[in-house]
Every structure is written in C-alpha cells, then in structure tokens.
Amino acid sequence: MLRPFQRLATELREDLQAARDRDPAARTRLEVALGYPGLHAVWAHRVTHRLWRRHWGKLLARLASQFTRFMTGVEIHPGAELGRRLFIDHGMGVVIGETTEVGDDVTLFQGVTLGGRSMSPGKRHPTLGNRVTVGAGAKVLGPLLIGDDVQIGANAVVVRDGPPGSVMVGVPARQHRVSAHLLGAMEDPALYI
C-alpha cells in the first residue's frame, strides 16, 4: 500500500497527464504544470481535502481553498470529493460545492457550477459519474446523479438526473440518448442535438 505522500504524488502526476491528454494546446509538461490554473486548483484541492478530513484542519482547509480561489478563479470546497484525473479547462468561474462527488476522468470547462438548490444540511450538490464532460457555463444543481459517460452541453441548466451515456442540453436540460458508436464519431456531440 502506498504511503499518503506517495499516493498524493501519484495523483498529481495523473492530473498533469490528464491535462496534457485532453488539451490539444498543451505542448509540454512544464507549460501545463506552470500555466494551467484549473490544474493548480485541483492540486490545491488534493491538499485541502486531506486537511478537511481532520477535525483540526477544517479552518485551515477553508482558508487555503479561498486563497486558491483568489489565485486561480476556481472555487472548490475542501469537502468536495474529486476523482482521479479531473481536468478543469481554463477554469475561471468554476464552482464546486461541499457535498459534490466527481468520478474519474471528468472534464469541466470554464464557468461550470456544481452547486446546490437548498440551504438544508446533508447532500445538496451533484454526483458525477466517470468520464463526464460538462460544457462551458453549465450549471448542475442539487443532489443529482449524473451517470457515467454523460455529456452536458454548454450553458445547460441541469436539475434532473442524467442517465449513463446521455447528452444533456438546454434550459432546463433535457436528456438525449446517443449511441456509443455515434458519440465516439462526433467531435462535439452537443452540436448535433
């Protein structure tokens, strides 16, 4: 079993590689490591989340997350559960709430909100499955379940669950089923709906 520091180092390397794999503009690892604020926000969250899980670390985690928001334009509550290889492209204006759960290999574009619809305690934010893509400006609100391989179009407002493999577009967002074969052939499936 990996020690906590080794596990964190592995996650950071995977995040760096995810950015290189999903951004065609990424030229070198050094450029990505130094110049991608979405990546910096994810890396900071990896640390603040570990602090958040300790009773004594909650205040320090919140302060560090707010400093990260100031530096990157990305606000991730330290209580949010982020999966492996999350990529936040451009990042400015992304907000991820406290009870959000994000699966592995998820991509978020600028201006995305994974937020709540109520002030009640408990689960208030969405759960995203694996390989989900959320387009620029989209809002996913409430304790929703967004299944694996869902694509959410730019500026969609999602207030209902998204079944696996669907494309969700509009205000409020509606689901559209697209076959896996067709989805793989499309450069941007939301353009075809």
N, C-alpha and C positions, 0 to 999 in steps of 0.2 A: 504494500500500500504506500502511495506517495505521501510524503510529509506535506503539511499545509503550504509551505513556501514553494515546494516543487510543483504542487497542484496549481497554485496561482501562476507560476511561471509558464506552465503548460497552457493554461487558459489564455494568458496574454499573447503567447506565440500563435495560438489558434485564431484569436481575434485579429491579429495582424495579417495572417494569411487569408482570412475571410475577406478582409477589406481589399487585399490585392486580387483575390479571385473574382469579386463581384463588382469592382470598379474598373472599367476599361481604361480610365485615365490614370490609374496608378502605375507609375513607372518603376519605382524602386521601393524596397522595404524601408529605407531611410526616409524617403519622402513621405511615405504613409505614416511611419512612426512619429515624425516630427510635425506633419502638416494636416492631420485629419482630426478635427475637433470631435466628431462623433466617436471615433476610436478612443480619444482621450477620455471622453465622458464614460464610455463603457469600462475602460481600465480603472478610472477613479471609483466607479460603482463596485467593481470587483473587491476593492479595498474597503469602501464604506459599508458594504453589505456585511462583510465579516465583522466589522465593529458593531453594526446594528444588532447583530445576533447576540451580543454580550450586553447584559443589563447595564454595566458601567459605561458602555460605549455609545449609547444612543445619542446623547447630546453632541459628542464629538463627530459622530457619523452625519448628523443633520448639518452641522456647521461645515464640514468638509464637502458635503453634497451641494450646499449653497455656494460655496466658493467655486466648485466645479461648474455650476450653472453660470456664474458670473464670467468665468474664463471661456466657456465653450458655447453658451447659448442653449445647452441641453440640460433639462431638469429631470433627474432620475431619483425618485425617493429611495433612500437606502434600504427600505424594507421590501422593495420590489425584487422578485425572483427572476433573474435573467438566465436563459440557457446559454449553451456554448455557441461560439462563432456568430454572435449577434453583430450585424453591420448596420450602423446608422450613417446613411449617406448624406453629406452636407451638414445635417444635424440641427441647424438653427431652428429654435422654436419647438423642438421635440419635448414632450412632457410625458413621463411615465409615472403613474400613481403608485401609492404604497402597496396595495394588495394585488398589483398586476403580476401575472406569471407569463413568462415568454419562453417558448420552446427553443429548440436548437435550430441553427441555420436560418434565422429570421432576418429579414431586411426591412428597415424603416427608412423612409425618406423624410426630407425636411418638413417641419410643421405638423408632424403626426402627434395626436394626443391619444394616449391610452388612459382614459380618465373615468371618473365616477359620475353618477347621476343623483346620488343621495348623500346626506351627511350622517347616515346611520353607521354605527360601528360594524365591523365584520367585513366580509368580502364585498368590495364596492367597485372593483376595477376588472377589466377583462383578463381572460386566459387565452393566450395564443398558442396554437399547436406548433409543430415543426414545419420548417420550410414555408412559412407565411411571408408574404410580401405586402407591405402597407404603403400605398402611394402617397405622394406629397399632399399635405394638408388634410389628410383623412382623420376623422375623429371616431374612435371606437369607445363607446361609452357604456358603463355599467358592468355588472358581473356576468358578462357574456362568455360563451365558449366558442372560439374560432378554431375550427378543426385544422388538421394537417393540410398543407398544400393549398391553402386559400390565398387568393389574390384579391386585395381590396384596392379599388381604383382611387385615383387622386380626388381629393375633396369629398369623398363619400362620408356619410354620417351613418355609422353602423350602430343600431340599437337592438338588433336581434342576433341570435346565434348564427354562425356561418358553418354549414356542414362541410366536411372534408372535400377538397377538390373543387370547391365552387369559386366563382368570381363574383364579387360584391361591388356594385356601383350604384351611385345615385344618392339622393337626399329625400327621404331616408333610403339607405342602401337596400337593394333587393338582390337576392342570390340568383345566379345564373349558373347552370351546370355546363361545363365544357369537358369534352372527353380528354383524357390524359394525352392521347396521341395528338389531337389538335392543339392542346395547350402547349405542348413541347415545341410545336412548329411555329407558334406565334412569338414574335419579338416582344410585343406588349399586348396581352390578351384583352385588357380593358378597352383598347381601341376598337375591338371587333364587336363589342356588345351594344 
